[in-house]
Amino acid sequence: MILRPAETADLPRLAPMWRAAWLDGHAGHVPAELMDARGPGHFAVHAAKYADSTIVATDDGRFLGMIILGRAEGEVVQLAVDRSARGQGVGGALLRSAEERFAGEREEAWLAVVPGNARARRFYEFHGWRNTGAMTYAAPTSTGGTVPVPVLRYAKALGALALR
């Protein structure tokens, strides 16, 4: 498995993988308004928007997953792993990569998880992230608007990583 920055040529294949992974974790757990706003076009637009801050995991040219970093905020914007690659360490490798990139810049990284996505919550807790409480996340849409979504904020202190 190779982790590398996303390239413009990756976008047509990243967007559908991201959408499928997002639907797996969010369907039934977010407002209908957000589900309606997150059609294929949304993921194509946002894959391009975040291309410069996306790391991809590949193996023999096949996309296994991706992680989007909100560098200014220390936010893991999205982590998506292809269904066929789950349980094989792809998500953990991408998350560690994000933590290492943030470590020199921030004391803490954070991300938002919908409360009903128990699989994601277990994953983040396994990797040392802690639930710091409920908040409302302004989830972006492809039209430039946002949808308020109740989420749990997870955070991880990065101090020890910066010492490596």
Secondary structure, 3 states (H helix, E strand, C coil): CEEEECCHHHHHHHHHHHHHHHHHHHCCCCCHHHHHHCCHHHHHHHHHHCHHHEEEEEECCEEEEEEEEECCCCEEEEEEECHHHCCCCHHHHHHHHHHHHHHCCCCEEEEEECCCCHHHHHHHHHCCCEEEEEEEEEEECCCCCEEEEEEEEEEEECHHHHCC
